[in-house]
Amino acid sequence: MHRRVRDRSVESELKFRVAGPRDHARLRTELRKRGAKLDGRYQEENYRFNGPGKSTRNVTLRLRVLNGGPRGLLTVKGPARFVEGVKVREETEVAVSDAHATLDLIMQLSFQVAWTYPKRRTVWRLNGVAVTLDVLEFGWFVELEGPLEGLTDLARSLGLDPSRALRESYSVMARKFLASKKKKIKDFPASGEGGA
């Protein structure tokens, strides 16, 4: 029996770094004013994997464990391209009822956890766009994800400059942040070395 391959979805997003909690508060007020619906609040633990062989070099495999419980999301993202500053890429995402068993399964398939990073996320829905207010160890962010058409206009209307959208994913930023933390620890003199 031949089964039809499921169409992959296409993710279009703009991501911005903001100064901190005041920017998130301003955006929450604006979203409420426009009738946006609060879709959810949760803590994520993100696992980023390195996979076996050449086949996984151009894709990102990530498991998100939600609120520390068993639920999670397994995501595979293809290589990014940019259309008028908007990041566009194929994405396949599957909800998993047991994220910890899924983590075991992935590792049994010879994938290795390359790094992990926590994220606090609040999701709002406005005119078919998910507006997420994210807090990570390395900063405060806003992400707009939805149809390519109108994404830049929505960003401008929320006071976000599309020309300043970030090109890097959270995963890449987290890897760089973790590497810089390790370097600082390595460069920090051990007790009794140098200085008085």
Secondary structure, DSSP 8 states (H G I E B T S, - for coil): --------EEEEEEEEEESSHHHHHHHHHHHHHTT-EEEEEEEEEEEEEE-SSGGGTTSEEEEEEETTSS-EEEEEE---EEETTEEEEEEEEEEES-HHHHHHHHHHTT-EEEEEEEEEEEEEEETTEEEEEEEETTEEEEEEES-STTHHHHHHHTT--GGG---S-HHHHHHHHHHHHHHHHHHS--TTSS--
